[in-house]
Amino acid sequence: MPTLTINGRSMSVDAAHDTPLLWAIREQLQMTGTKFGCGAGLCGACTVHVNGEAVRSCQTMVGDVAGKKITTIEGLSAKGDHPLQKAWIAEQVPQCGYCQSGQIMQAAALLSKNSNPTKEEVVAHMDGNLCRCMTYSRIQKAIMRAASEMRTASASGNERRPT
Amino acid sequence: MNQHVKNVTAETTDLSRRSFLVGTAATGLVLGYAGVPGVSEALAAPSNFEPSVWYSISPEGLVTVTCGKADMGQHIASTMAQIVCEELGAKWSDMRVQLASNDPKFNDPVLGAQITGGSWSTMMNFDAMSRAGAAGRIALTEAAAAAMGLPPFYKDELVVRDSVISHPKSKKQMTFADIVKSGKATKTFTADDLKAIKLKTPDQYTMIGVSVPQLDIPSKTNGTAKYGIDVMLPGMAYGKVVTPPVRFGATVKSVDDSDAKKVPGFIKAVIVDDKTQTTSGWVVAVANTYAQARKAADALKIAYDGGPNAKLSSQSLLDEAKRLQGLDDSGQYFVKDGDPNAAFGSAAKVLEAEYTTNINIHAPMEPMNATAEFKGDILHIYSGNQFATRSGAIAAGAAGIDPKFVVMHQMWLGGGFGRRLDADMMVPAVQAAKAVGKPVKVIYSRENDMTMDFSRPLTYQKVKAGVDGDGKIAAISHDVVSAWPTARWGIPDFLTPSVDQKGPLDSFTVNGSDFFYTVPNHYVRAIKNEMAHNATPSGQLRSVAPGWTFWAVESMIDEIAAATGKDPAQLRISLLDGAGKNDGGAQRLRNTLLAAMGLAGYGTKKLPKGEGMGVACVSSQERATASWTACVAHVAVAPSGAVTVKKLTVATDVGTQVHPDNIRAQVEGAALWGLSLALYEKATLKDGGIEQTNFDSYTPLRMSQMPEVAVAVIANGEKATGVGEPAVTVVAPAIGNAIFNASGARVRALPITAEAVKANMKA
């Protein structure tokens, strides 16, 4: 039985090694925030992080991620208050919402490496994630808002404060 | 025993004859109409009460509105809560929503069924939800006045705001929670009392017109929103459907499950016996997990009889459409004003053109799914669905039971766009659950979802226009040949009598062609393409008929403008003169066109060579429930024929804005849908099957393809209209017209390709 390190916890899953990570997360671990969209790595709805990289969990086998650090939308932040999640609410991004876990996870991987992306970098990074409600412009705005907040937070974190 | 009865045929729930009850139940205050099964019983026996009336207020003061509409991203549940909240006087942060079951008590007060589509929800529920909110406020206010010891005539001195009722003179106040806990708020409103309630006037609104935070959005940023696909029941198995290579008409000859049996967790291969004729030739591979079900499905060896449609292609459907259009006695008349044929005889100029659209697939991001569980007498279905009334009946048909024994549990919809008006997913889930004796969740693969879509049909339209000596349009005759999406439902109330009394026609194939332009001689013929109807069972795709009828009408108007040397926008303005039956609507449509022109800077600047602007304006959806939308598209056309859409400017007249930010989101999403259908989405039929199977071959718009979109919302105080669909329909003709103005190439087929543009450029 493979053991997964997911959202900081170690959990064993009753699934064959060639089971897509997506289904192990959703069914064995009953974390349903990660969505099935195409089963072929074409839409991004199933995006999770493996060692900080955004990957398509429908194309990632359980046996290949044992021992690696997996993060899903449920584990992105303790209280659903990652700057991206706050920005998604501030910009009122979701319509049906089904693709948004994947969008947020894809965007989080970008901002963890580049907290000051250009619009072109955002588009290039996000182009594999389909949104059938076509909320793309709000997704862009929310990413820029979150990036700005993260820069401000890290700048203020570096400030010397009187003790 | 549940009380679900007679929920197949749409019946009007006539609220004008019903009383509205406000009463105390075990869970707090409940408010709903009497005479609708459930409500009066709930009040009579509070211990058994399920908080599933229109809304309830808990002893903590939380107001929960039950939404009988499917929420597929249009935030309609939140909108319903907002309308109630306005009149009730509650605080927005106290508002909650829940999704209704298919109990008839949640039927739409106008439509008499649970169906979500047509951009109807806000316009048809605004008044009833407002009165329900106001009735609650009145009952709470009277109870508060009594509790505060005020004589009744001091009632008018009470202020209701943010869930608090206060009496400024005596400085007394009570919260909604206090009043509910007192148990004193009980009142019955007769139908006349309800009608007599004076609703707020727009200048008194504090909620309507405010972009409050949508109640469903936080749950859609942290993974907690539950969609149909997320349903988990104890002891549940999973089903993967195996669908035949032919879209419809195939039958299963044999199933060899010897290899599937080697797949761990495999339970059974269930051949679907679909007496509802929603599906044909389907098998469900059932296993302990979905991953195992997928493996087992792949291992099944199934032999099919391809049936009567196995040789058909898109070309066959188009050829058949042309043949039918050429026959004088085809179809039925939807519009028959004057005598176009006589007018063509005396016209100075006659134009004729053919317009086509290819098959389009809904492809919502959440693939179709349903979970079925038999519990005693009752069949429970968990699925996000736009038409619970009919889907419950289909589930019953698949189970061989009476529809009154089916309970539909509504979930959030991972996209609808009309796809979830259909009920095919109920059939394999029900039959698999029955066959294996446990709850089964059936999930379509993307390939199943695409190849078995109830698609927007392939359409063929021929438009003939006659222009008189003064350059005025004297006549238009318009033939629309397509599969008939709504006729397939078998519900007579959804069909429309033909004006030539040749029996009912499916107006969801011709809506929009009955435009608001003044054209004295005007025919529209609805012609059913029986071959397409059988081979590609079609459905309602966001905006339905206006998605193709306006492609033809709005392209032809520009063709006439070009042939008569007129500015296409000015020609439209002259046609929108508001004469006769077009009075009111025509003027509103004209104004949206002017707004879009102004916002886009139409005609104010010289564009570089190879660029052009095009206009279109539409009265989607049905004439009786019209919205007013105009678009100016700005495109650049390369010598290769490649089209770049630089900007879409959309103006829409919504009457009254409930939630301005949501309207913008819907209009922008709809406009981008229109762009996606105009340039990027195409499905084709070959050997009876849909050739596109996933997002590599069927390719909706991606972020990198998004142009600038400018939206102008006109709120002129008229009644609220729908906004989810109209902007879909206006974009393709605006782009087509812009391409003509940029390059001289007239394109008449959707989607528009670079090849077609290049081929039609003047050398």
Boltz contact constraints between the chains, C-beta under 6 A:
constraints:
  - contact:
      token1: [A, 19]
      token2: [B, 291]
      max_distance: 6.0
  - contact:
      token1: [A, 23]
      token2: [B, 290]
      max_distance: 6.0
  - contact:
      token1: [A, 23]
      token2: [B, 291]
      max_distance: 6.0
  - contact:
      token1: [A, 27]
      token2: [B, 289]
      max_distance: 6.0
  - contact:
      token1: [A, 32]
      token2: [B, 230]
      max_distance: 6.0
  - contact:
      token1: [A, 33]
      token2: [B, 223]
      max_distance: 6.0
  - contact:
      token1: [A, 37]
      token2: [B, 365]
      max_distance: 6.0
  - contact:
      token1: [A, 38]
      token2: [B, 446]
      max_distance: 6.0
  - contact:
      token1: [A, 38]
      token2: [B, 694]
      max_distance: 6.0
  - contact:
      token1: [A, 38]
      token2: [B, 695]
      max_distance: 6.0
  - contact:
      token1: [A, 39]
      token2: [B, 445]
      max_distance: 6.0
  - contact:
      token1: [A, 39]
      token2: [B, 446]
      max_distance: 6.0
  - contact:
      token1: [A, 40]
      token2: [B, 694]
      max_distance: 6.0
  - contact:
      token1: [A, 42]
      token2: [B, 694]
      max_distance: 6.0
  - contact:
      token1: [A, 42]
      token2: [B, 695]
      max_distance: 6.0
  - contact:
      token1: [A, 42]
      token2: [B, 696]
      max_distance: 6.0
  - contact:
      token1: [A, 43]
      token2: [B, 695]
      max_distance: 6.0
  - contact:
      token1: [A, 45]
      token2: [B, 365]
      max_distance: 6.0
  - contact:
      token1: [A, 73]
      token2: [B, 223]
      max_distance: 6.0
  - contact:
      token1: [A, 74]
      token2: [B, 223]
      max_distance: 6.0
  - contact:
      token1: [A, 80]
      token2: [B, 222]
      max_distance: 6.0
  - contact:
      token1: [A, 85]
      token2: [B, 221]
      max_distance: 6.0
  - contact:
      token1: [A, 88]
      token2: [B, 221]
      max_distance: 6.0
  - contact:
      token1: [A, 89]
      token2: [B, 217]
      max_distance: 6.0
  - contact:
      token1: [A, 89]
      token2: [B, 218]
      max_distance: 6.0
  - contact:
      token1: [A, 89]
      token2: [B, 221]
      max_distance: 6.0
  - contact:
      token1: [A, 92]
      token2: [B, 217]
      max_distance: 6.0
  - contact:
      token1: [A, 92]
      token2: [B, 661]
      max_distance: 6.0
  - contact:
      token1: [A, 94]
      token2: [B, 217]
      max_distance: 6.0
  - contact:
      token1: [A, 94]
      token2: [B, 220]
      max_distance: 6.0
  - contact:
      token1: [A, 95]
      token2: [B, 73]
      max_distance: 6.0
  - contact:
      token1: [A, 96]
      token2: [B, 72]
      max_distance: 6.0
  - contact:
      token1: [A, 96]
      token2: [B, 73]
      max_distance: 6.0
  - contact:
      token1: [A, 96]
      token2: [B, 414]
      max_distance: 6.0
  - contact:
      token1: [A, 96]
      token2: [B, 415]
      max_distance: 6.0
  - contact:
      token1: [A, 97]
      token2: [B, 220]
      max_distance: 6.0
  - contact:
      token1: [A, 97]
      token2: [B, 225]
      max_distance: 6.0
  - contact:
      token1: [A, 98]
      token2: [B, 365]
      max_distance: 6.0
  - contact:
      token1: [A, 98]
      token2: [B, 366]
      max_distance: 6.0
  - contact:
      token1: [A, 98]
      token2: [B, 414]
      max_distance: 6.0
  - contact:
      token1: [A, 99]
      token2: [B, 365]
      max_distance: 6.0
  - contact:
      token1: [A, 100]
      token2: [B, 220]
      max_distance: 6.0
  - contact:
      token1: [A, 101]
      token2: [B, 223]
      max_distance: 6.0
  - contact:
      token1: [A, 123]
      token2: [B, 703]
      max_distance: 6.0
  - contact:
      token1: [A, 123]
      token2: [B, 704]
      max_distance: 6.0
  - contact:
      token1: [A, 126]
      token2: [B, 703]
      max_distance: 6.0
  - contact:
      token1: [A, 127]
      token2: [B, 702]
      max_distance: 6.0
  - contact:
      token1: [A, 127]
      token2: [B, 703]
      max_distance: 6.0
  - contact:
      token1: [A, 127]
      token2: [B, 704]
      max_distance: 6.0
  - contact:
      token1: [A, 132]
      token2: [B, 364]
      max_distance: 6.0
  - contact:
      token1: [A, 132]
      token2: [B, 365]
      max_distance: 6.0
  - contact:
      token1: [A, 132]
      token2: [B, 415]
      max_distance: 6.0
  - contact:
      token1: [A, 133]
      token2: [B, 73]
      max_distance: 6.0
  - contact:
      token1: [A, 133]
      token2: [B, 669]
      max_distance: 6.0
  - contact:
      token1: [A, 134]
      token2: [B, 669]
      max_distance: 6.0
  - contact:
      token1: [A, 134]
      token2: [B, 672]
      max_distance: 6.0
  - contact:
      token1: [A, 136]
      token2: [B, 703]
      max_distance: 6.0
  - contact:
      token1: [A, 136]
      token2: [B, 706]
      max_distance: 6.0
